[in-house]
Amino acid sequence: MTQDASEPKRAKEAGGSVPPPPRAAGEPQEKTRVDLLKRYHKEEPKPPELPTYDNLGPNVPPFEKWFGQNIDYIREVQAQLQQPLDDSPAVADAQAREIEPHGARMASILAWCDGYLDVAEHLALKKMPGRDPRWFTDLDRQKTLAAAVVRERRCRDVVKGLCESIERRVSYVQSQLRFARLESQAMQ
């Protein structure tokens, strides 16, 4: 009967709306609300750890490995974009339709490049000495940071240029087709 009488008291201590978790046999009864909350929160599962800013997550390969996995595709897209567009609107349309599907994957690669660049910059800044204008000026910091992340920045800049080139090529061909359509309508 004493257990039943203590249940409303424990519920009242917990705020009245959330019943406390059951006690194990032989576990001492909580004396204060703080003790009750400690036991209640101790039994909750911990949320999964998020990746820190020093890395991109537990299953993400280092930049060199990721770059090796994607460089062939980047070169393939770059080779397609180096081919000049044909003067014929129909052929140019076919060329644009061939390169357009690569836009989504290149945008994804660009996002990964940005992530790798951000992490590389963060790690490089952590390794730099503190600000002492006698030994290490802001210009020194900028140049050292740029040199530390040159591979990641170059990859990002190339992929960004390819993404912009794909968008421009598709937009140009669309405007050419629109102009050719208007011109043919005007001739009739």
URKA-V899631 format. One record per helix or strand of 2 or more residues. SS is the DSSP state (hx for helix, st for strand). FROM is the first residue (numbers start at 1). TO is the last residue. If there is no record, write none. Layout:
{{SS,FROM,TO} {SS,FROM,TO}}
This chain:
{{hx,2,13} {hx,33,42} {hx,63,82} {hx,89,100} {hx,102,127} {hx,138,148} {hx,150,187}}
